[in-house]
């Protein structure tokens, strides 16, 4: 398996995890669960499949040094900072260009840096199957079996009769964008629509060919980059990358390619940890449904998530709240509106409060 490589995408800002998540301390480098950060857990989870010398990380300039510090086993040069955020298609295309220049037979797996997978052994079975399919020239995607009618994820549609948990690749029927609640309920009932968790597998040359076909401007710009080991690479990348199209790999390639297969995963314990409410759902709670990373005393209070460091937090008549306290900011939010915390970050940007970003 010496031609298998992993690309960990770690460029997001994690705005829904404000005020803990900041530009230089974003969600993926936070220790939200236990003693490891989310990106450290991702590397650890992949270690039986991909050793550190074949792992690459793509992040941003604000996070790169922290990720280098947290991942000493990964060669420093393999932790790259994008000159500008241009979505996943240019990012993945850049990694494919580099890997193909180093190994003409490179097969890539693409993994988000900030997800939780509670059943890693079962998950790795599907990841291995994804690499096998990619080695045979297919573009492969993992579909996660839906547990509810989610409107915040895209979906992968499989043919009727697809069996959940099979390690045999199945031709993907279509990709569906984030649905409204009624459509999401139909997807759940149909039992052939799976959540698109953003985990993909392909040969680097297959991906580059797909970009030339479906995203020629970006493909041409990336092809003009000098050798990765050359002195001019970073300078040229800073000039070229901002000119790439700002588009996701889903729109650019997956929805247009005709060689896409998928795996209808059964339960792998996947959670994208997309908000403070998702953290609440994953951690232990007391008999009143309160979850806390701080010392809490409560009276007539239920369903709260509390993260206030070493402070004692006293709750009285508080229900279904998220309370996150940091030295310079305090968040108090309705737990059911935790997905909207990113709107607070937009308000801070509008008010030019860069000190809180």
NUFI-371742 format. One record per residue (C-alpha): residue number from 0; residue in three letters; x, y, z. Coordinates in steps of 0.1 Angstrom, whole numbers, plus 2048, in hexadecimal, padded with zeros to 3 digits. Layout:
BEGIN
node n NUM&res ALA&X X&Y Y&Z Z;
...
//
This chain:
BEGIN
node n 0&res UNK&X 800&Y 800&Z 800;
node n 1&res UNK&X 81E&Y 817&Z 7FB;
node n 2&res UNK&X 80B&Y 82C&Z 7E1;
node n 3&res UNK&X 7EF&Y 835&Z 7F9;
node n 4&res UNK&X 7EF&Y 858&Z 807;
node n 5&res UNK&X 7D8&Y 86C&Z 81E;
node n 6&res UNK&X 7CF&Y 890&Z 81A;
node n 7&res UNK&X 7C0&Y 8A0&Z 839;
node n 8&res UNK&X 7AC&Y 8C0&Z 832;
node n 9&res UNK&X 7B1&Y 8D8&Z 850;
node n 10&res UNK&X 7AB&Y 8FA&Z 842;
node n 11&res UNK&X 789&Y 903&Z 851;
node n 12&res UNK&X 784&Y 91E&Z 86B;
node n 13&res UNK&X 76A&Y 90B&Z 880;
node n 14&res UNK&X 755&Y 92A&Z 885;
node n 15&res UNK&X 739&Y 917&Z 896;
node n 16&res UNK&X 751&Y 90F&Z 8B2;
node n 17&res UNK&X 757&Y 933&Z 8BB;
node n 18&res UNK&X 763&Y 93F&Z 8D4;
node n 19&res UNK&X 77A&Y 921&Z 8D9;
node n 20&res UNK&X 781&Y 91F&Z 8B3;
node n 21&res UNK&X 796&Y 93C&Z 8A6;
node n 22&res UNK&X 7AB&Y 941&Z 886;
node n 23&res UNK&X 7CA&Y 935&Z 897;
node n 24&res UNK&X 7B9&Y 91B&Z 8AE;
node n 25&res UNK&X 79D&Y 90D&Z 897;
node n 26&res UNK&X 787&Y 8F0&Z 89F;
node n 27&res UNK&X 79E&Y 8D6&Z 890;
node n 28&res UNK&X 7BA&Y 8DD&Z 8A9;
node n 29&res UNK&X 7A4&Y 8DF&Z 8C7;
node n 30&res UNK&X 7A2&Y 8C4&Z 8E2;
node n 31&res UNK&X 77C&Y 8C1&Z 8E1;
node n 32&res UNK&X 77C&Y 89D&Z 8EC;
node n 33&res UNK&X 797&Y 88F&Z 903;
node n 34&res UNK&X 7BC&Y 896&Z 901;
node n 35&res UNK&X 7C0&Y 896&Z 8DB;
node n 36&res UNK&X 7B5&Y 8B2&Z 8C3;
node n 37&res UNK&X 79E&Y 8A8&Z 8A7;
node n 38&res UNK&X 7BA&Y 8A8&Z 88D;
node n 39&res UNK&X 7D0&Y 893&Z 8A4;
node n 40&res UNK&X 7B4&Y 87A&Z 8A7;
node n 41&res UNK&X 7B0&Y 87A&Z 881;
node n 42&res UNK&X 7D5&Y 871&Z 87C;
node n 43&res UNK&X 7D4&Y 857&Z 898;
node n 44&res UNK&X 7B5&Y 847&Z 888;
node n 45&res UNK&X 7C6&Y 845&Z 866;
node n 46&res UNK&X 7E7&Y 837&Z 873;
node n 47&res UNK&X 7DF&Y 812&Z 86E;
node n 48&res UNK&X 7D9&Y 81B&Z 849;
node n 49&res UNK&X 7F0&Y 838&Z 841;
node n 50&res UNK&X 811&Y 83F&Z 852;
node n 51&res UNK&X 81B&Y 863&Z 85A;
node n 52&res UNK&X 834&Y 865&Z 83E;
node n 53&res UNK&X 817&Y 860&Z 825;
node n 54&res UNK&X 7FF&Y 879&Z 836;
node n 55&res UNK&X 7FB&Y 89C&Z 829;
node n 56&res UNK&X 7E8&Y 8B9&Z 839;
node n 57&res UNK&X 7DA&Y 8D7&Z 827;
node n 58&res UNK&X 7D1&Y 8F4&Z 83E;
node n 59&res UNK&X 7D4&Y 91A&Z 840;
node n 60&res UNK&X 7F0&Y 932&Z 84A;
node n 61&res UNK&X 7DF&Y 939&Z 86C;
node n 62&res UNK&X 7DF&Y 914&Z 876;
node n 63&res UNK&X 7FE&Y 905&Z 866;
node n 64&res UNK&X 817&Y 90A&Z 882;
node n 65&res UNK&X 7FE&Y 8FC&Z 89C;
node n 66&res UNK&X 7F8&Y 8DE&Z 887;
node n 67&res UNK&X 81D&Y 8D9&Z 882;
node n 68&res UNK&X 821&Y 8DA&Z 8A7;
node n 69&res UNK&X 804&Y 8C1&Z 8AD;
node n 70&res UNK&X 80F&Y 8A8&Z 893;
node n 71&res UNK&X 835&Y 8A4&Z 897;
node n 72&res UNK&X 834&Y 882&Z 886;
node n 73&res UNK&X 82A&Y 891&Z 865;
node n 74&res UNK&X 846&Y 8A0&Z 851;
node n 75&res UNK&X 844&Y 8C6&Z 853;
node n 76&res UNK&X 845&Y 8CB&Z 82E;
node n 77&res UNK&X 825&Y 8B6&Z 82A;
node n 78&res UNK&X 811&Y 8CF&Z 83F;
node n 79&res UNK&X 808&Y 8E9&Z 825;
node n 80&res UNK&X 7F6&Y 90B&Z 829;
node n 81&res UNK&X 7E0&Y 916&Z 80D;
node n 82&res UNK&X 7E8&Y 93A&Z 802;
node n 83&res UNK&X 7C2&Y 941&Z 802;
node n 84&res UNK&X 7A3&Y 92C&Z 808;
node n 85&res UNK&X 795&Y 921&Z 7E7;
node n 86&res UNK&X 77F&Y 904&Z 7F2;
node n 87&res UNK&X 786&Y 8DF&Z 7EF;
node n 88&res UNK&X 78B&Y 8DA&Z 7C9;
node n 89&res UNK&X 7AB&Y 8EF&Z 7C6;
node n 90&res UNK&X 7B7&Y 8E2&Z 7E8;
node n 91&res UNK&X 7B4&Y 8BE&Z 7DE;
node n 92&res UNK&X 7C1&Y 8C5&Z 7BB;
node n 93&res UNK&X 7E0&Y 8D5&Z 7CA;
node n 94&res UNK&X 7E6&Y 8B6&Z 7DF;
node n 95&res UNK&X 7E0&Y 89F&Z 7C1;
node n 96&res UNK&X 7F9&Y 8B4&Z 7AC;
node n 97&res UNK&X 814&Y 8B1&Z 7C7;
node n 98&res UNK&X 80E&Y 88C&Z 7CE;
node n 99&res UNK&X 80E&Y 883&Z 7A9;
node n 100&res UNK&X 82F&Y 896&Z 7A4;
node n 101&res UNK&X 83E&Y 881&Z 7C0;
node n 102&res UNK&X 82E&Y 85F&Z 7B8;
node n 103&res UNK&X 81D&Y 858&Z 797;
node n 104&res UNK&X 809&Y 83C&Z 7A6;
node n 105&res UNK&X 7FD&Y 850&Z 7C4;
node n 106&res UNK&X 7DA&Y 848&Z 7D1;
node n 107&res UNK&X 7CA&Y 862&Z 7E8;
node n 108&res UNK&X 7B1&Y 860&Z 804;
node n 109&res UNK&X 7A2&Y 881&Z 80F;
node n 110&res UNK&X 798&Y 885&Z 833;
node n 111&res UNK&X 789&Y 8A2&Z 847;
node n 112&res UNK&X 79E&Y 8AC&Z 865;
node n 113&res UNK&X 782&Y 8B2&Z 87E;
node n 114&res UNK&X 76A&Y 895&Z 87E;
node n 115&res UNK&X 764&Y 87B&Z 899;
node n 116&res UNK&X 762&Y 856&Z 88F;
node n 117&res UNK&X 759&Y 841&Z 8AD;
node n 118&res UNK&X 75E&Y 81F&Z 89C;
node n 119&res UNK&X 781&Y 823&Z 88B;
node n 120&res UNK&X 786&Y 7FE&Z 884;
node n 121&res UNK&X 766&Y 7FB&Z 870;
node n 122&res UNK&X 76E&Y 81D&Z 85F;
node n 123&res UNK&X 790&Y 811&Z 854;
node n 124&res UNK&X 780&Y 7F3&Z 842;
node n 125&res UNK&X 76E&Y 80C&Z 82C;
node n 126&res UNK&X 78C&Y 822&Z 828;
node n 127&res UNK&X 7A1&Y 804&Z 81C;
node n 128&res UNK&X 785&Y 7FB&Z 804;
node n 129&res UNK&X 785&Y 81F&Z 7F7;
node n 130&res UNK&X 7AB&Y 81D&Z 7F0;
node n 131&res UNK&X 7A6&Y 7FC&Z 7DE;
node n 132&res UNK&X 78B&Y 80B&Z 7C7;
node n 133&res UNK&X 7A0&Y 82A&Z 7C0;
node n 134&res UNK&X 7BE&Y 815&Z 7B7;
node n 135&res UNK&X 7A9&Y 806&Z 79B;
node n 136&res UNK&X 7A1&Y 828&Z 78D;
node n 137&res UNK&X 780&Y 830&Z 79E;
node n 138&res UNK&X 777&Y 84F&Z 7B2;
node n 139&res UNK&X 769&Y 842&Z 7D3;
node n 140&res UNK&X 755&Y 853&Z 7EE;
node n 141&res UNK&X 74A&Y 847&Z 810;
node n 142&res UNK&X 725&Y 84C&Z 818;
node n 143&res UNK&X 71B&Y 84C&Z 83D;
node n 144&res UNK&X 6FA&Y 83C&Z 846;
node n 145&res UNK&X 6E2&Y 858&Z 851;
node n 146&res UNK&X 6D5&Y 857&Z 874;
node n 147&res UNK&X 6BB&Y 873&Z 870;
node n 148&res UNK&X 6AE&Y 88A&Z 855;
node n 149&res UNK&X 6CB&Y 8A2&Z 854;
node n 150&res UNK&X 6C8&Y 8C2&Z 83F;
node n 151&res UNK&X 6EC&Y 8CD&Z 845;
node n 152&res UNK&X 6FE&Y 8B2&Z 831;
node n 153&res UNK&X 6FF&Y 8A9&Z 80D;
node n 154&res UNK&X 6F5&Y 886&Z 803;
node n 155&res UNK&X 702&Y 86A&Z 7ED;
node n 156&res UNK&X 6E7&Y 856&Z 7DB;
node n 157&res UNK&X 6ED&Y 831&Z 7D6;
node n 158&res UNK&X 6D8&Y 819&Z 7BF;
node n 159&res UNK&X 6BA&Y 808&Z 7CD;
node n 160&res UNK&X 6C2&Y 7E9&Z 7E0;
node n 161&res UNK&X 6E5&Y 7F5&Z 7EB;
node n 162&res UNK&X 6EF&Y 7E2&Z 80A;
node n 163&res UNK&X 6FC&Y 7F6&Z 828;
node n 164&res UNK&X 71E&Y 7EB&Z 834;
node n 165&res UNK&X 72A&Y 7DA&Z 814;
node n 166&res UNK&X 74F&Y 7DE&Z 80C;
node n 167&res UNK&X 748&Y 7DB&Z 7E7;
node n 168&res UNK&X 747&Y 7FC&Z 7D4;
node n 169&res UNK&X 725&Y 806&Z 7C5;
node n 170&res UNK&X 721&Y 81F&Z 7A8;
node n 171&res UNK&X 714&Y 840&Z 7B7;
node n 172&res UNK&X 6F3&Y 84A&Z 7A8;
node n 173&res UNK&X 6F5&Y 86F&Z 7B1;
node n 174&res UNK&X 701&Y 889&Z 7CA;
node n 175&res UNK&X 6E7&Y 89F&Z 7DA;
node n 176&res UNK&X 6EC&Y 8C1&Z 7EA;
node n 177&res UNK&X 6E0&Y 8C9&Z 80D;
node n 178&res UNK&X 6BA&Y 8C3&Z 80D;
node n 179&res UNK&X 69D&Y 8D4&Z 81E;
node n 180&res UNK&X 68D&Y 8C1&Z 83B;
node n 181&res UNK&X 672&Y 8B1&Z 826;
node n 182&res UNK&X 68B&Y 8A4&Z 80C;
node n 183&res UNK&X 6A3&Y 898&Z 828;
node n 184&res UNK&X 686&Y 884&Z 837;
node n 185&res UNK&X 680&Y 873&Z 815;
node n 186&res UNK&X 6A5&Y 86B&Z 812;
node n 187&res UNK&X 6A5&Y 85B&Z 834;
node n 188&res UNK&X 686&Y 846&Z 82C;
node n 189&res UNK&X 694&Y 83B&Z 80A;
node n 190&res UNK&X 6B2&Y 82A&Z 81B;
node n 191&res UNK&X 6C9&Y 82F&Z 7FD;
node n 192&res UNK&X 6D5&Y 853&Z 805;
node n 193&res UNK&X 6F4&Y 856&Z 81B;
node n 194&res UNK&X 705&Y 874&Z 82A;
node n 195&res UNK&X 722&Y 881&Z 816;
node n 196&res UNK&X 73E&Y 883&Z 831;
node n 197&res UNK&X 758&Y 892&Z 81A;
node n 198&res UNK&X 76F&Y 873&Z 818;
node n 199&res UNK&X 77B&Y 86B&Z 7F5;
node n 200&res UNK&X 795&Y 854&Z 7E4;
node n 201&res UNK&X 7A5&Y 856&Z 7C2;
node n 202&res UNK&X 7C6&Y 852&Z 7AF;
node n 203&res UNK&X 7D7&Y 874&Z 7AD;
node n 204&res UNK&X 7D9&Y 871&Z 787;
node n 205&res UNK&X 7B3&Y 869&Z 785;
node n 206&res UNK&X 7AB&Y 888&Z 79A;
node n 207&res UNK&X 7C1&Y 89E&Z 785;
node n 208&res UNK&X 7B2&Y 891&Z 765;
node n 209&res UNK&X 78F&Y 898&Z 773;
node n 210&res UNK&X 79A&Y 8BC&Z 77C;
node n 211&res UNK&X 7A7&Y 8C1&Z 758;
node n 212&res UNK&X 785&Y 8B6&Z 74B;
node n 213&res UNK&X 76E&Y 8C8&Z 763;
node n 214&res UNK&X 783&Y 8E4&Z 771;
node n 215&res UNK&X 79C&Y 8ED&Z 756;
node n 216&res UNK&X 7A6&Y 90F&Z 763;
node n 217&res UNK&X 7B0&Y 902&Z 786;
node n 218&res UNK&X 7C1&Y 8E4&Z 777;
node n 219&res UNK&X 7D6&Y 8F9&Z 760;
node n 220&res UNK&X 7E0&Y 910&Z 77C;
node n 221&res UNK&X 7EB&Y 8F3&Z 792;
node n 222&res UNK&X 7FD&Y 8E2&Z 776;
node n 223&res UNK&X 813&Y 901&Z 772;
node n 224&res UNK&X 821&Y 8FE&Z 795;
node n 225&res UNK&X 846&Y 8F5&Z 797;
node n 226&res UNK&X 853&Y 8D6&Z 7A8;
node n 227&res UNK&X 848&Y 8D3&Z 7CC;
node n 228&res UNK&X 86C&Y 8D0&Z 7D8;
node n 229&res UNK&X 877&Y 8EF&Z 7C5;
node n 230&res UNK&X 87E&Y 911&Z 7D4;
node n 231&res UNK&X 864&Y 923&Z 7BF;
node n 232&res UNK&X 847&Y 90C&Z 7C9;
node n 233&res UNK&X 839&Y 921&Z 7E6;
node n 234&res UNK&X 83E&Y 942&Z 7D3;
node n 235&res UNK&X 82C&Y 935&Z 7B4;
node n 236&res UNK&X 811&Y 925&Z 7C9;
node n 237&res UNK&X 809&Y 946&Z 7DA;
node n 238&res UNK&X 804&Y 955&Z 7B7;
node n 239&res UNK&X 7F0&Y 939&Z 7A8;
node n 240&res UNK&X 7DA&Y 92B&Z 7C3;
node n 241&res UNK&X 7C4&Y 94A&Z 7C8;
node n 242&res UNK&X 7BB&Y 949&Z 7A3;
node n 243&res UNK&X 7AC&Y 926&Z 7A6;
node n 244&res UNK&X 786&Y 923&Z 7A5;
node n 245&res UNK&X 776&Y 924&Z 7C8;
node n 246&res UNK&X 762&Y 904&Z 7C5;
node n 247&res UNK&X 75D&Y 8E3&Z 7D8;
node n 248&res UNK&X 769&Y 8C2&Z 7CB;
node n 249&res UNK&X 745&Y 8B6&Z 7CC;
node n 250&res UNK&X 73A&Y 8D0&Z 7B3;
node n 251&res UNK&X 759&Y 8CF&Z 79E;
node n 252&res UNK&X 75F&Y 8AA&Z 79A;
node n 253&res UNK&X 749&Y 892&Z 7AD;
node n 254&res UNK&X 728&Y 89D&Z 79F;
node n 255&res UNK&X 735&Y 89D&Z 77B;
node n 256&res UNK&X 74C&Y 87E&Z 77A;
node n 257&res UNK&X 73F&Y 85D&Z 76D;
node n 258&res UNK&X 756&Y 845&Z 780;
node n 259&res UNK&X 74B&Y 84D&Z 7A3;
node n 260&res UNK&X 744&Y 82F&Z 7BB;
node n 261&res UNK&X 73A&Y 82F&Z 7DF;
node n 262&res UNK&X 739&Y 81B&Z 7FE;
node n 263&res UNK&X 718&Y 81B&Z 812;
node n 264&res UNK&X 728&Y 81A&Z 835;
node n 265&res UNK&X 715&Y 80C&Z 852;
node n 266&res UNK&X 71A&Y 81A&Z 875;
node n 267&res UNK&X 73E&Y 827&Z 878;
node n 268&res UNK&X 735&Y 840&Z 894;
node n 269&res UNK&X 73A&Y 85E&Z 87D;
node n 270&res UNK&X 733&Y 882&Z 889;
node n 271&res UNK&X 73F&Y 8A1&Z 878;
node n 272&res UNK&X 73F&Y 8B4&Z 899;
node n 273&res UNK&X 72F&Y 8D1&Z 887;
node n 274&res UNK&X 724&Y 8E6&Z 8A5;
node n 275&res UNK&X 724&Y 8E8&Z 8CB;
node n 276&res UNK&X 704&Y 8D5&Z 8CB;
node n 277&res UNK&X 715&Y 8B8&Z 8B9;
node n 278&res UNK&X 72F&Y 8B8&Z 8D5;
node n 279&res UNK&X 713&Y 8B7&Z 8EF;
node n 280&res UNK&X 704&Y 899&Z 8DE;
node n 281&res UNK&X 726&Y 886&Z 8DF;
node n 282&res UNK&X 730&Y 88C&Z 903;
node n 283&res UNK&X 724&Y 87E&Z 924;
node n 284&res UNK&X 706&Y 88F&Z 935;
node n 285&res UNK&X 6F8&Y 88F&Z 958;
node n 286&res UNK&X 6D5&Y 884&Z 961;
node n 287&res UNK&X 6C7&Y 8A6&Z 958;
node n 288&res UNK&X 6D8&Y 8A5&Z 936;
node n 289&res UNK&X 6F3&Y 8BF&Z 93E;
node n 290&res UNK&X 715&Y 8BA&Z 92E;
node n 291&res UNK&X 733&Y 8CC&Z 93B;
node n 292&res UNK&X 759&Y 8D0&Z 938;
node n 293&res UNK&X 759&Y 8E6&Z 957;
node n 294&res UNK&X 74D&Y 8E1&Z 97A;
node n 295&res UNK&X 728&Y 8E8&Z 97B;
node n 296&res UNK&X 70E&Y 8EA&Z 996;
node n 297&res UNK&X 6EA&Y 8EC&Z 98A;
node n 298&res UNK&X 6C6&Y 8F1&Z 996;
node n 299&res UNK&X 6A8&Y 8EC&Z 980;
node n 300&res UNK&X 6BE&Y 8EC&Z 961;
node n 301&res UNK&X 6C0&Y 8D3&Z 944;
node n 302&res UNK&X 6CE&Y 8CD&Z 922;
node n 303&res UNK&X 6EC&Y 8E5&Z 925;
node n 304&res UNK&X 70F&Y 8E3&Z 917;
node n 305&res UNK&X 729&Y 8F6&Z 92C;
node n 306&res UNK&X 74D&Y 8FC&Z 924;
node n 307&res UNK&X 75C&Y 917&Z 93B;
node n 308&res UNK&X 77F&Y 90B&Z 943;
node n 309&res UNK&X 787&Y 90A&Z 968;
node n 310&res UNK&X 76A&Y 91F&Z 972;
node n 311&res UNK&X 74D&Y 912&Z 987;
node n 312&res UNK&X 72D&Y 917&Z 974;
node n 313&res UNK&X 70C&Y 919&Z 987;
node n 314&res UNK&X 6EC&Y 913&Z 973;
node n 315&res UNK&X 6CA&Y 91E&Z 980;
node n 316&res UNK&X 6AB&Y 918&Z 96A;
node n 317&res UNK&X 6C1&Y 915&Z 94B;
node n 318&res UNK&X 6B6&Y 8FE&Z 92F;
node n 319&res UNK&X 6C5&Y 8F3&Z 90E;
node n 320&res UNK&X 6E1&Y 90D&Z 90D;
node n 321&res UNK&X 705&Y 90C&Z 900;
node n 322&res UNK&X 71C&Y 920&Z 917;
node n 323&res UNK&X 741&Y 923&Z 90B;
node n 324&res UNK&X 758&Y 93A&Z 91E;
node n 325&res UNK&X 77B&Y 945&Z 914;
node n 326&res UNK&X 791&Y 961&Z 922;
node n 327&res UNK&X 785&Y 97B&Z 909;
node n 328&res UNK&X 762&Y 96F&Z 8FE;
node n 329&res UNK&X 743&Y 95D&Z 90C;
node n 330&res UNK&X 72A&Y 94B&Z 8F6;
node n 331&res UNK&X 706&Y 944&Z 903;
node n 332&res UNK&X 6F0&Y 935&Z 8E9;
node n 333&res UNK&X 6D1&Y 920&Z 8E5;
node n 334&res UNK&X 6DE&Y 8FD&Z 8DF;
node n 335&res UNK&X 6C5&Y 8F7&Z 8C3;
node n 336&res UNK&X 6D5&Y 915&Z 8B1;
node n 337&res UNK&X 6F9&Y 90A&Z 8B5;
node n 338&res UNK&X 6FC&Y 907&Z 88F;
node n 339&res UNK&X 6F8&Y 92D&Z 88D;
node n 340&res UNK&X 716&Y 936&Z 8A3;
node n 341&res UNK&X 729&Y 93D&Z 883;
node n 342&res UNK&X 712&Y 95B&Z 87E;
node n 343&res UNK&X 722&Y 96A&Z 89D;
node n 344&res UNK&X 744&Y 968&Z 88C;
node n 345&res UNK&X 736&Y 97A&Z 86E;
node n 346&res UNK&X 729&Y 996&Z 885;
node n 347&res UNK&X 74C&Y 998&Z 894;
node n 348&res UNK&X 75B&Y 99B&Z 872;
node n 349&res UNK&X 742&Y 9B7&Z 868;
node n 350&res UNK&X 74C&Y 9C9&Z 888;
node n 351&res UNK&X 771&Y 9C4&Z 881;
node n 352&res UNK&X 777&Y 9B2&Z 8A2;
node n 353&res UNK&X 795&Y 9A0&Z 894;
node n 354&res UNK&X 7A2&Y 99B&Z 8B8;
node n 355&res UNK&X 785&Y 982&Z 8BD;
node n 356&res UNK&X 789&Y 96F&Z 89C;
//
